[in-house]
Amino acid sequence: MGATLTINGDSVTVAPNGGYLAFLPVPPSSASRYDLVAVLGPDTVRASHAVRVLPPLPVLADTGRLVVDSGSVVPRERFWLRDEELVRVAIRAPSNVTAWVRTGDGISVPLVRASERQPKVLAMADSVRASRNASGILWQADLPARALRAAAAPAGRVRDAERGMELLVSRGGDTVRFPLVTRDTTAVAGFVILGGDSSAVSDTDRVVAGRSIPGGTTKWLLLPGTVVEATGRVGAMVRVRLDAMLEIWVEEAFVRPLGAGVARPRRTAGDARVVPGEDWVDLVLPVSERPPYYVEPQERSLVLTLYGTQANTEHLRYLGNDSTIRVIHWEQVGSDRARYTIHLSQAPFGHLVFWERGALVVRMRRQPPVSRQSPLRGLRIVVDAGHPPAGATGVTGLYEAVPVLAVAELLRTMLEARGATTIMTRTTDQPLPLGDRPIIARRANGHAFVSIHLNAFGDGVNPFVSHGTGTYFYHTHSEPLARAIQRRMVLRMGLPDLGRYHESFAVTRNPYMPAVLTEGAFLMFPDQENALRTEPFQRAYAQGIVEGLEDYFRTLAP
Ligand SMILES: [Zn+2]
């Protein structure tokens, strides 16, 4: 407290808890350390932190010995793609080289400067690590997968044929070569079953995540037991065809080949029923086999897309006199994709898709009855204290999981004082897997889910540029709750307003109820870490959330 601190000569502010946060240049490799000098009155304390500076990126000079950036070579993973699909081959090298690919059957294909390439979207384009600031330029070519195959094996020369192809870079008398190991002998071809499970059990907690590119963000959640066609593979990701217009990527671990002789599933959606329940209403849609699907909540409707499916819904029977579903329209979008638009009398509140007795069931939750005076009375709110496992730690050792649990406990007290039932995903410091949290929320039939976290930046990001309070959501039906909580947290906590973020996290993807993840403060700032140890600041965080919940649910009151 009150000490002055310099690090490598730069003065750094010390927070009242003795912590400091600085964003400083990496020391020159000659020094490789940060020297700290703290002065308080007559006392001076010195300390030194050694840092290991990675070797500088290779200088890809146009003269001297030929040096290229071997770490930039793509493709680097085994793949299996259709013959005509383009695959990018690239390397970062000096500007005055000749670079080419020699395919398995001896054909040479030149690589050109990246800026001269055809602007074409490619299957494996975006993993060129060389885009880091190495010198030199990127040389690349987009080759059909067919060209990257080993040549057809002449009799008795199978070994040679499996040699695959090479990338060569040459200048003057220097040539460097890289084998491109691309032949995939473990390809999964034909039809596969997702989730690896052929049983009729439909477990909505074991849905298989699908992405539009390998390693991309999760978008589709498919039921275990869905049969699709595998059409490609890159590394540990398998591409599956959902219908004539769409292929997506899933993890290989969730795919089980069905072997030869399996026919393409023919799916027809038949006559449907609307079955009202007390808290929800079900659309029960018989389909000859479980379909890959996507559900998109919109302002006043839910759009259900069935891939690889032909709709033949002649009768739609509305049982009872349901007030939530107004009308359902369907259209055939292309020859093997059907789209059902479910028009609602209220904004969607949450949904669940499952497979039951030969029918796809879309369960749509009704908004709960809410009173304007006590909007949380009678509701079930799921409070999720983030971590362990993982999580951030502040400079004086405060571990994220500790203060967020304190905030969660305060929130519980506040919720219960308002007549709500609280479901805590954890109340101890025992680890709770991330994937279990939305399952707990769904089984509890919660009306809202709030995951409480504290933020931190990774290395290399200047933390002083933008920090404060933020809220994450994913589905359209969660946005109003995110907005309400964000507004109240900013008022209560007094930190800068970072706004709302749309992001596909395991906990925000939960479609069954409005679900948000809050990052109320940044644990890496010593003053915020200090505040997070204190009850008033923990209370301010909880207060922001409970008031946001009240504001949101009040909008649902008649
Ligand atoms: Zn966290």
Residues whose N, C-alpha, C, O or C-beta is under 5 A from the ligand:
A	BS01	ZN	G386 G391 H453 L454
